[in-house]
Amino acid sequence: MKDKKLRYVVTKEIAADRLCKIYQKLEDEAIPYEANIKNIARGIKQVTIHCDEKDIAYFTNLLSDEN
């Protein structure tokens, strides 16, 4: 997906134990995105998703979903 720039960013700090759930949700995602994970502190990860403007709300909800 190098032909289209993903200019918008959604970022959320999450507990490390939630990371597997995030990966499962993103694994078969049809919407174009790029994700980066950073270790912020022990047990805390920062998830950054680059996406299109129209998908900001979708990815914000995905990262905020506690289930």
Secondary structure, DSSP 8 states (H G I E B T S, - for coil): -TTS---EEEEEEEEGGGHHHHHHHHHT--S--EEEEEEEETTEEEEEEEE-GGGHHHHHHHHH---
